[in-house]
Amino acid sequence: MPWIHIFNILILVNFQYGNGQRFVSQSCKIFYDISPTSVICDVTSGDTWCLDSFRELMNGTKKSYLGDDQFTLEIECHGGGNISIRQPIKLPGMTSLTVRNCYITDYYDYDFSQEVSSIESVLQNLKFTNCKIEYRSLVFMNHVQKNSRKLLAYEKCQISNTLRTFIFQNSSIDYYPKRRPKYTRKELKLKSDYHNELRLLRKCSHDNLTYVEISSLNRFSAEVRVNDLLQNGIFNSLSVINLTNNGLERVPSSLFTDSMYQTIDRLSNVDLSRNNIEDISFLYKYFDFDGNLNVDLTRNRITELSNLDTNKLKSFSRLRNEVNIRENPLICTCYQKLFYEFIAEINDKKWRQYTYLKSMQCLDQESDRNLKNISEFSFEGMCKKTHSVVCVKEGTFERYKCSFIGFTLVLLTIVFTCLFSKYKYKIKQLYRVKTTDQCHCPDNPKCYDAFISYSSSDERWVYDVLCTKLKSLLPDINLCLHHKDFIPGACIAENIINSVENSRYTLLILSLNFIESEWCQMEFQKAFHQTLKHRRHLLVLLIEDIDFSLLDYDLRFFLQTYTYLKYSEKLFWQKLAGTLQMSKDEAKTLSHSTNQVFNQLLPPDYDSCV
């Protein structure tokens, strides 16, 4: 039996619950025969464990119970127990903190007192499992107003720079209040300025961190957490990034980029197993990275390796890098010829890391049930048969091609003649209306100064920041927005086309949310075509850092060819307002000069465009 000292204490904690104070019962055990000494606290239903109170307790009793030794702390909640942990997480001598099954309050609150700041942190391991962490936006805004400078350093780094391992497992953030808080204009400006300063800060140096695990979260939370951590830090010792079981359909944008290889130069393993990734097109190796990197993609949804994927796999796997695609539902198809040739090349001297592929099985494309070894698949035998069937069909078509085309033209001519005879009066009427609407009337300028194209996930920033700021800089600006200007009952595509064509500019709010939206992509295509016809129509506002490799060809081409505005730039608002104001001034000048010309050309009895 280990030597255990048990202490049960009632501590008075100054939490405000109505008009009273609350007593919190705690039960902790100290295990002396474990090195380092281990402290285990059980929090039962109805109890609240508090880090601040525990720190006060340890300050008075640590010498008696622990001496000057280091210790680890484990907290486990039962039946919905709550714990309070304020940042920074510091206890004298604490090297490890593990929290299981708890509802955590005050995690996004901060203690900037001299007493806490003076404690030298020796925390090396931090782990949260099956926890829910409360986030109160009002607490955050209070610190932005009062402790902005001190808060910036903590927010930028995300975690303590003394950590060696950080594990965030099957846990989530509980936002409070549930509805979006209503900020005053002053608070919005403070928040905007704070985030701008946060972007400009230098990256944090995590010299000791070797292992990061963000697992069993939902897809969105996992992407945000890993991107916030990796994009804001330099990791001189990090070797493992574990993102297993997050439901990821794509790889987070902070991975497999030049920036990743430059800031994590000792990376050896990226675990992406048990997700929903369907291809390996994300693979990329920085030319100056000389480490050996293993990427685990087991138990995903990869069904085939296209010729492009195979080339990426071979390029990535030089110098003993490896991609593990075991336990994926591969299908033997005729569209992966290079993959079969690659498998044939594998031996003890070449591509040794992929010898497992020879024993992997795939589903026969001709049958939903037959499994066969990939190495036994005969591309020549199976795919020639497929090509021969195609050739027979193509030969039959070539033989009767002229007859088929002639018959189709005759049929179309008959149909068109019948339709024209039946609806000729309506066609004439529509033609008159159309030509009348397109009359170059001098009094018919663009209806809007700008149409704002954005993802619904970014509407809070659009309404609270962009529109508010533009209205203050250009009081008479007329903006076209989805919620107020789209015609109810009309087709969405029609609304988009009308909004783009009736606006002098289209402001495209580019973010990761925008990339994922099909309607946003359609709005870009329409605005892009307007830019090709009429210069300076589309203006892209980049509100967060994005890996351009995620963009489709047209959008990537636009960003490489035309100037865009970055929200992080110091003169962002001046440039945006200046561009829109210049457009309004040019429109007024053009309208005035055009009026004079038209007054000379039009007959005296011509009053307006019908």
PyMOL commands that set and color helices and strands:
alter all, ss='L'
color gray80, all
select helices_A, chain A and resi 51-65+114-117+137-146+148-157+185-200+219-231+258-263+307-316+318-320+337-345+352-359+374-376+379-399+401-437+456-473+482-485+492-501+512-516+518-533+548-550+553-561+572-601
alter helices_A, ss='H'
color red, helices_A
select strands_A, chain A and resi 4-17+20-31+37-43+48-50+71-77+82-84+94-100+103-105+125-129+132-136+165-169+172-176+204-206+211-215+233-235+240-242+269-271+294-296+322-324+331-332+361-364+371-373+448-453+479-480+503-510+538-542+565-566
alter strands_A, ss='S'
color yellow, strands_A
deselect
rebuild
show_as cartoon
